[in-house]
């Protein structure tokens, strides 16, 4: 499915925040996860700058970086329809003849919205000075209300570690003696490996034909046949952040 949509940045009054009153936490202006707004391109650019400014050691004010990260995590739950693959071209609301700033892709592992793996991907136009594309991959985790089977399977496997060992996180290089040993030895829960494989399959079934012209306008042309090939192409994007 392909759609064109318009959206606006979150009003300051609706940002998630809390205060401490009489020894108890009291939420003020809380936004349910299902209504979290998609960050606009300017917010995404500020988020990348704030992430890059986080020092290896020492304190810093990371409120903005945390806010946008939490919003992207919530969008992995809120932005999932019944289609296995869905895309939408987004532009800021309220601006006359505004140009598209974001492309949203939804990848789901099954026809059941409450089951299987789910990823929401955002392709951001990075700006007028340094044209290109930035990518956010927001992965949905298991939740008691949305994905009970994941929890049941995970808890079952936790008691059967010896009988069912974890899988290699990067199977393509598991036997490569020249690769970084930290990567070749990395293991992942077998259920999550299945989820990742299904998401890769969905991405490899998603043609880029509908946005190829838009990528050219953003000075990020690509001949990649599908989303997964594009994501793995060197130089296709300027930055990529994975949250979940």
Number of C-alpha atoms within 10 A of each C-alpha: 10 12 11 12 15 16 14 15 14 13 8 8 10 13 16 16 13 12 9 9 9 6 6 8 10 13 13 13 13 14 14 10 16 12 12 21 20 22 22 19 21 14 15 21 16 14 20 16 12 16 15 10 12 14 9 6 6 6 8 9 9 13 10 14 20 14 14 18 22 16 20 26 21 23 25 23 24 17 18 21 16 13 16 20 24 18 21 18 20 23 21 19 13 10 10 7 9 12 11 19 21 26 22 23 24 25 26 28 23 17 13 12 18 20 16 23 24 28 28 25 22 26 21 27 29 22 15 8 6 11 14 23 24 22 23 20 20 24 22 22 18 19 13 10 7 14 17 14 15 19 14 13 11 17 11 11 18 13 10 11 11 9 8 12 14 17 17 18 19 15 14 9 16 16 12 11 9 8 11 11 13 8 14 19 15 14 16 14 18 17 17 18 17 16 17 18 14 19 23 16 14 21 23 16 14 20 16 18 14 12 16 16 14 18 19 12 14 20 14 18 16 18 11 17 14 17 19 19 18 19 16 11 13 9 13 19 19 16 14 14 13 13 16 16
